[in-house]
């Protein structure tokens, strides 16, 4: 049985590459990963731009202010003045409009008084040259690389691409993911009430949502509940192999009816990870299967207990899917913080991941232990947004100690604690 770090090293060594490049409209590109360097086709701003509503003037005319100037033009955003400002002249100008030739300063309208129904204006203060003007090329220059390959496209990046005229945009193609939940004990969550020995299927729903929650636009399909029957498992696998990644929940342990493990081996799975010294999540399986057309399908077999499935997805599957989508490798979201609450746990020879609720208080992160009864307790995990990492052989931290916590989602502001009196 390998350690957590050994398993992660294997996944890094087999880090997948994106499946290709496709172009999509900007409106459909949020969350996608850029597959080309995007270069500016013009300076930004493309002209000396007024940063204020006011009057474009010559700074030398403002010496000894207050002074009165003749208004010779009115320039709106989107218009270009053909006038050249000479001594004693100015132009009324709106925010975003091109500054006319001859002007080197914009006086904000609040520092002026209108005279003779707008034909003249009194400038109340001296203003130095360059004030309230964004010079041409201040943001970037023509030919400059603005966004690089591997950049995730958030709303800000989409706005940037629009300003560069990049529509449509080249992004990395997405892997097709199938999630399968296995077990005779499972019944659909929206169907009839479970029998005395049955439970509602939750792992497939949860894992499908975890893929979607990556925000990368990955097409993911819940392939349904697969009964503990070799023929049914075989058929479900063959159908799932039309995609690029298969995520299985359950059936990978050593029970008499865990047929997934056997069918994968029969199908020729190249096993790369089989059992990891972690808790929860020991019966983790990762390998690759040959499919039609020379393709290779990535297969993850996750434990059947819901918290085990959730945790192993976040630790092992998430970075693999991010790589498929073209994101560069990153450090896992693990942070050191104060732990609050006591634990009845003890040191074991496996790395433990215990649910905690991470909150912000007085500008720092605090992780609170939640009530949790083990890998089958989904309710306890649902109260958490992080996993307290306890290394193999170490005891869980006591109240007030610092430890490492793996964040599994952004901190929800509603979880933040009130500011303490000391911080006020």
C-alpha positions as CSV (number, residue, x, y, z in Angstrom):
1,X,0.0,0.0,0.0
2,X,1.5,3.3,-1.1
3,X,1.5,6.6,0.8
4,X,-0.5,9.6,-0.2
5,X,2.6,11.4,-1.5
6,X,3.6,8.4,-3.6
7,X,0.1,8.2,-5.2
8,X,0.2,12.0,-6.0
9,X,3.7,11.5,-7.5
10,X,2.3,8.8,-9.8
11,X,-0.6,11.1,-10.9
12,X,1.9,13.8,-11.6
13,X,4.0,11.5,-13.7
14,X,0.9,10.6,-15.7
15,X,-0.5,14.1,-15.8
16,X,-2.7,14.2,-18.9
17,X,-2.4,16.7,-21.7
18,X,-5.4,18.5,-23.2
19,X,-7.2,16.7,-25.9
20,X,-6.9,19.4,-28.5
21,X,-8.0,23.0,-29.3
22,X,-11.3,24.3,-30.3
23,X,-12.7,27.8,-30.9
24,X,-15.8,29.0,-29.0
25,X,-17.7,32.3,-28.8
26,X,-16.7,34.5,-25.9
27,X,-20.2,34.2,-24.5
28,X,-19.6,30.4,-24.1
29,X,-16.0,30.6,-22.9
30,X,-16.4,31.4,-19.2
31,X,-14.4,28.9,-17.1
32,X,-12.5,27.5,-20.2
33,X,-8.7,27.5,-20.5
34,X,-6.9,29.6,-23.1
35,X,-5.1,27.6,-25.8
36,X,-3.3,30.5,-27.5
37,X,-1.3,33.6,-26.5
38,X,-3.5,36.7,-27.1
39,X,-1.6,39.7,-28.4
40,X,-2.8,43.3,-28.5
41,X,-3.7,44.5,-32.0
42,X,-3.5,48.2,-31.0
43,X,-2.4,50.4,-28.2
44,X,-4.8,50.7,-25.2
45,X,-5.9,53.4,-24.9
46,X,-5.6,53.9,-28.6
47,X,-5.4,57.7,-28.1
48,X,-4.8,60.1,-25.2
49,X,-8.0,59.6,-23.3
50,X,-9.8,62.0,-21.0
51,X,-10.2,60.4,-17.5
52,X,-12.8,63.0,-16.5
53,X,-15.7,65.1,-17.6
54,X,-14.3,68.6,-17.9
55,X,-12.3,70.8,-20.2
56,X,-9.2,69.9,-22.3
57,X,-6.8,72.8,-22.0
58,X,-3.2,73.8,-22.4
59,X,-1.5,73.8,-19.0
60,X,0.5,77.0,-19.8
61,X,-2.9,78.8,-20.2
62,X,-3.8,78.0,-16.6
63,X,-0.9,79.8,-15.0
64,X,-2.2,82.4,-12.6
65,X,-5.7,80.8,-12.4
66,X,-8.5,81.7,-12.2
67,X,-8.4,82.3,-15.9
68,X,-11.1,82.5,-18.6
69,X,-10.8,80.5,-21.8
70,X,-12.8,80.3,-25.0
71,X,-14.7,77.0,-25.5
72,X,-14.1,76.1,-29.2
73,X,-15.4,72.5,-29.3
74,X,-17.4,69.8,-27.5
75,X,-16.0,66.3,-27.6
76,X,-18.1,63.2,-26.7
77,X,-16.8,59.7,-26.2
78,X,-16.5,58.1,-29.6
79,X,-15.7,61.3,-31.4
80,X,-12.4,62.7,-32.6
81,X,-11.9,66.4,-32.7
82,X,-10.2,67.9,-35.8
83,X,-9.4,71.1,-34.0
84,X,-5.9,72.0,-32.7
85,X,-6.1,74.0,-29.5
86,X,-4.2,77.3,-29.6
87,X,-3.5,79.8,-26.8
88,X,-6.6,80.8,-24.8
89,X,-8.8,78.0,-26.2
90,X,-10.2,74.9,-24.6
91,X,-12.6,72.1,-25.5
92,X,-15.4,70.7,-23.3
93,X,-14.7,67.0,-23.1
94,X,-16.4,63.9,-21.8
95,X,-14.9,60.9,-19.9
96,X,-13.4,58.5,-22.4
97,X,-13.1,60.9,-25.3
98,X,-9.9,61.6,-27.2
99,X,-8.0,64.6,-26.0
100,X,-7.6,67.1,-28.9
101,X,-4.3,68.1,-30.3
102,X,-2.6,70.9,-28.4
103,X,-4.2,70.0,-25.1
104,X,-2.1,68.5,-22.3
105,X,-4.4,68.6,-19.3
106,X,-8.1,68.0,-18.5
107,X,-9.6,70.2,-15.8
108,X,-12.5,68.4,-14.1
109,X,-15.8,70.2,-14.4
110,X,-16.1,70.7,-10.6
111,X,-13.1,73.1,-10.9
112,X,-14.8,75.4,-13.5
113,X,-17.6,77.9,-13.9
114,X,-19.6,78.2,-17.2
115,X,-19.8,81.6,-18.7
116,X,-21.8,83.1,-21.6
117,X,-24.0,80.0,-22.0
118,X,-21.1,77.8,-22.4
119,X,-19.1,79.8,-24.9
120,X,-16.5,80.6,-22.3
121,X,-15.4,78.9,-19.1
122,X,-13.6,80.1,-16.0
123,X,-10.9,77.7,-14.8
124,X,-10.6,78.1,-11.0
125,X,-7.3,76.4,-10.3
126,X,-4.0,75.7,-11.9
127,X,-3.6,72.1,-13.0
128,X,-0.3,70.6,-14.0
129,X,0.4,69.1,-17.5
130,X,-0.8,65.5,-17.9
131,X,-3.4,65.6,-15.1
132,X,-6.6,63.6,-15.8
133,X,-5.3,62.2,-19.1
134,X,-4.6,58.5,-19.7
135,X,-1.8,58.6,-22.3
136,X,-2.0,56.4,-25.4
137,X,-0.6,52.9,-24.7
138,X,-0.8,53.4,-20.9
139,X,-2.4,50.0,-20.4
140,X,-0.6,48.0,-23.0
141,X,1.1,48.4,-26.4
142,X,0.3,46.9,-29.8
143,X,2.1,43.6,-30.1
144,X,2.3,43.0,-26.4
145,X,1.2,39.5,-25.1
146,X,-1.7,40.2,-22.8
147,X,-3.1,36.7,-21.9
148,X,-1.0,33.5,-22.2
149,X,-1.8,29.9,-22.9
150,X,-3.2,28.2,-19.7
151,X,-5.1,31.2,-18.4
152,X,-8.5,30.3,-17.0
153,X,-11.1,32.6,-18.4
154,X,-13.0,34.4,-15.7
155,X,-15.3,37.3,-16.5
156,X,-12.4,39.7,-16.2
157,X,-10.4,37.7,-18.8
158,X,-13.5,37.6,-21.1
159,X,-13.7,41.4,-20.9
160,X,-10.0,41.6,-21.7
161,X,-10.4,39.3,-24.7
162,X,-13.4,41.4,-26.0
163,X,-11.2,44.5,-25.8
164,X,-8.6,42.6,-27.9
165,X,-11.2,41.6,-30.5
166,X,-10.7,37.9,-29.7
167,X,-14.1,36.5,-30.5
168,X,-14.3,33.5,-31.0
169,X,-11.4,32.4,-28.8
170,X,-9.2,29.3,-28.9
171,X,-9.5,27.1,-25.8
172,X,-8.4,23.6,-24.8
173,X,-10.9,20.9,-25.6
174,X,-12.7,19.3,-22.7
175,X,-12.6,15.6,-21.6
176,X,-15.9,13.7,-21.5
177,X,-16.5,12.3,-18.0
178,X,-18.8,9.5,-17.0
179,X,-19.7,8.8,-13.3
180,X,-21.0,5.4,-12.3
181,X,-22.3,4.4,-8.9
182,X,-22.3,0.7,-8.1
183,X,-24.1,-1.5,-5.6
184,X,-27.3,-3.6,-5.2
185,X,-28.2,-1.6,-2.1
186,X,-28.7,1.6,-4.1
187,X,-32.0,3.1,-5.3
188,X,-32.5,6.3,-7.2
189,X,-33.0,9.4,-4.9
190,X,-36.3,10.4,-6.6
191,X,-37.8,6.9,-6.7
192,X,-39.8,4.8,-4.2
193,X,-38.7,4.7,-0.6
194,X,-35.7,2.4,0.0
195,X,-36.3,-1.0,1.4
196,X,-35.0,-2.1,4.8
197,X,-31.6,-3.0,3.4
198,X,-31.3,-0.2,0.8
199,X,-30.1,3.3,0.7
200,X,-30.6,6.2,-1.7
201,X,-27.8,6.7,-4.2
202,X,-25.9,9.9,-3.4
203,X,-22.3,9.4,-4.5
204,X,-23.0,9.6,-8.2
205,X,-25.0,12.7,-7.8
206,X,-22.3,14.2,-5.6
207,X,-19.4,13.3,-7.9
208,X,-21.2,14.6,-10.9
209,X,-21.7,17.8,-9.1
210,X,-18.1,17.9,-8.0
211,X,-17.0,17.7,-11.7
212,X,-19.5,20.5,-12.6
213,X,-18.4,22.6,-9.7
214,X,-14.8,22.8,-11.1
215,X,-16.3,25.5,-13.3
216,X,-14.4,24.4,-16.3
217,X,-17.4,23.4,-18.4
218,X,-16.5,19.7,-18.4
219,X,-19.3,17.6,-20.0
220,X,-20.1,15.1,-17.3
221,X,-22.7,12.3,-17.4
222,X,-24.2,10.3,-14.5
223,X,-24.3,6.8,-16.0
224,X,-26.8,5.6,-13.4
225,X,-26.8,2.9,-10.8
226,X,-24.9,-0.3,-11.8
227,X,-26.0,-3.4,-9.9
228,X,-23.5,-5.9,-8.4
229,X,-23.6,-8.2,-11.4
230,X,-20.6,-8.9,-13.6
231,X,-22.5,-8.6,-16.9
232,X,-24.1,-5.3,-15.7
233,X,-20.7,-3.9,-14.6
234,X,-19.1,-5.0,-17.9
235,X,-21.9,-3.3,-20.0
236,X,-21.7,-0.1,-18.0
237,X,-17.9,0.0,-18.4
238,X,-18.0,-0.5,-22.2
239,X,-20.5,2.3,-22.5
240,X,-18.4,4.6,-20.3
241,X,-15.3,3.9,-22.4
242,X,-16.8,6.1,-25.2
243,X,-15.6,9.0,-23.0
244,X,-12.2,10.1,-21.8
245,X,-12.5,9.7,-18.0
246,X,-14.5,7.2,-15.9
247,X,-15.1,7.8,-12.2
248,X,-16.6,4.8,-10.4
249,X,-17.9,4.9,-6.9
250,X,-17.9,1.6,-5.0
251,X,-17.0,-1.9,-6.0
252,X,-13.3,-1.4,-5.8
253,X,-12.7,-3.1,-2.4
254,X,-12.2,-6.8,-1.8
255,X,-15.8,-7.8,-0.9
256,X,-17.4,-10.9,-2.5
257,X,-19.6,-8.7,-4.6
258,X,-17.1,-6.0,-5.6
259,X,-17.1,-6.8,-9.3
260,X,-15.8,-3.5,-10.6
261,X,-12.3,-4.3,-9.6
262,X,-12.4,-7.7,-11.3
263,X,-14.0,-6.5,-14.5
264,X,-11.5,-3.7,-14.8
265,X,-8.7,-6.2,-14.6
266,X,-10.4,-8.5,-17.0
267,X,-10.7,-5.6,-19.4
268,X,-6.9,-5.0,-19.2
269,X,-6.7,-2.1,-16.9
270,X,-3.1,-0.8,-16.5
271,X,-3.2,-0.4,-12.7
272,X,-1.1,2.5,-11.5
273,X,-2.5,3.1,-8.0
274,X,-4.2,0.5,-5.9
275,X,-4.8,1.2,-2.2
276,X,-3.4,4.3,-0.6
277,X,-2.5,4.7,3.1
278,X,-5.2,7.4,3.8
279,X,-8.3,7.6,5.9
280,X,-10.9,7.9,4.6
281,X,-10.3,6.5,1.1
282,X,-7.9,3.6,1.3
283,X,-9.4,1.5,-1.5
284,X,-8.5,4.0,-4.2
285,X,-7.9,2.7,-7.7
286,X,-6.4,4.6,-10.7
287,X,-5.4,3.2,-14.0
288,X,-5.7,3.4,-17.8
289,X,-7.7,1.4,-20.3
290,X,-7.2,1.1,-24.0
291,X,-10.3,2.1,-26.0
292,X,-11.3,2.3,-29.6
293,X,-9.3,4.3,-32.1
294,X,-6.1,4.0,-30.0
295,X,-7.5,6.2,-27.3
296,X,-6.6,5.8,-23.6
297,X,-9.3,6.3,-21.0
298,X,-8.4,7.3,-17.5
299,X,-10.2,5.3,-14.8
300,X,-10.7,6.3,-11.1
301,X,-12.2,3.8,-8.8
302,X,-13.3,5.6,-5.6
303,X,-14.5,4.0,-2.4
304,X,-18.2,3.5,-1.8
305,X,-18.5,5.4,1.4
306,X,-19.6,8.9,0.5
307,X,-17.0,10.9,2.4
308,X,-14.3,8.7,1.1
309,X,-15.6,9.4,-2.5
310,X,-15.8,13.1,-1.8
311,X,-12.3,13.4,-0.3
312,X,-10.5,11.2,-2.8
313,X,-12.0,13.2,-5.7
314,X,-10.8,16.5,-4.2
315,X,-7.3,15.2,-3.4
316,X,-6.6,13.0,-6.4
317,X,-9.2,13.4,-9.2
318,X,-9.6,17.2,-9.3
319,X,-6.0,18.1,-10.3
320,X,-6.1,15.4,-13.0
321,X,-9.2,16.8,-14.5
322,X,-7.8,20.3,-14.3
323,X,-4.7,19.1,-16.3
324,X,-7.0,17.6,-18.9
325,X,-8.6,21.0,-19.4
326,X,-5.2,22.7,-19.8
327,X,-4.7,24.3,-16.4
328,X,-1.0,24.4,-15.3
329,X,-0.1,22.4,-12.2
330,X,-0.6,24.3,-9.0
331,X,0.0,23.8,-5.3
332,X,-2.9,22.1,-3.6
333,X,-5.1,24.6,-1.6
334,X,-3.6,23.6,1.8
335,X,-3.1,26.3,4.4
336,X,-1.9,26.4,8.0
337,X,-4.4,27.6,10.5
338,X,-5.6,27.4,14.1
339,X,-7.8,24.4,14.9
340,X,-10.6,24.7,17.3
341,X,-12.4,21.9,19.0
342,X,-11.2,18.6,20.5
343,X,-10.8,15.3,18.8
344,X,-11.2,11.8,20.1
345,X,-9.0,10.5,17.3
346,X,-5.6,8.9,17.7
347,X,-2.5,8.4,15.7
348,X,-2.7,5.7,12.9
349,X,-0.3,4.6,10.2
350,X,-2.3,6.4,7.5
351,X,-2.7,10.1,6.6
352,X,-6.1,11.2,8.0
353,X,-8.4,13.8,6.4
354,X,-10.9,15.0,9.0
355,X,-13.8,17.4,8.1
356,X,-13.5,21.0,9.5
357,X,-15.4,24.2,8.9
358,X,-13.0,26.9,7.9
359,X,-14.0,30.4,8.9
360,X,-12.4,33.8,8.8
361,X,-12.1,35.8,12.0
362,X,-10.1,39.0,12.6
363,X,-8.4,38.6,9.2
364,X,-7.1,35.1,9.8
365,X,-8.4,31.6,9.1
366,X,-9.7,29.3,11.8
367,X,-10.8,25.7,11.3
368,X,-13.5,24.3,13.6
369,X,-14.0,20.6,14.1
370,X,-17.4,19.3,13.1
371,X,-19.3,16.4,14.6
372,X,-18.5,13.5,12.3
373,X,-19.0,9.7,12.7
374,X,-16.8,8.4,9.9
375,X,-16.6,7.9,6.2
376,X,-20.3,7.1,5.9
377,X,-21.4,10.3,7.6
378,X,-22.3,12.6,4.7
379,X,-24.2,15.0,7.0
380,X,-21.0,15.7,9.0
381,X,-19.1,16.4,5.8
382,X,-21.8,18.6,4.5
383,X,-21.1,21.0,7.5
384,X,-17.5,21.3,6.4
385,X,-15.5,23.1,3.8
386,X,-12.1,21.7,4.5
387,X,-10.2,18.6,5.5
388,X,-7.8,18.7,8.4
389,X,-4.6,16.8,7.3
390,X,-3.1,14.6,10.0
391,X,0.0,12.9,8.8
392,X,0.6,9.2,9.3
393,X,1.7,8.4,12.8
394,X,0.7,11.8,14.2
395,X,-2.1,12.5,16.6
396,X,-4.9,15.0,15.7
397,X,-4.2,18.5,17.0
398,X,-5.8,19.7,20.2
399,X,-7.8,22.8,20.6
400,X,-5.7,25.9,19.8
401,X,-2.9,24.2,17.9
402,X,-2.1,25.0,14.3
403,X,-2.3,22.4,11.6
404,X,-2.6,22.0,7.8
405,X,-6.1,22.2,6.3
406,X,-7.0,21.3,2.7
407,X,-9.8,23.7,1.5
408,X,-12.3,21.9,-0.7
409,X,-14.3,25.0,-1.5
410,X,-14.0,28.8,-1.2
411,X,-14.8,30.3,2.1
412,X,-18.5,31.2,2.2
413,X,-18.9,34.7,3.8
414,X,-21.9,33.4,5.6
415,X,-19.6,31.1,7.5
416,X,-17.4,34.0,8.7
417,X,-17.4,34.6,12.5
418,X,-18.3,38.0,13.9
419,X,-15.4,40.4,14.4
420,X,-14.1,40.2,17.9
421,X,-14.2,43.1,20.3
422,X,-10.4,43.2,20.3
423,X,-10.4,43.7,16.5
424,X,-12.9,46.5,16.7
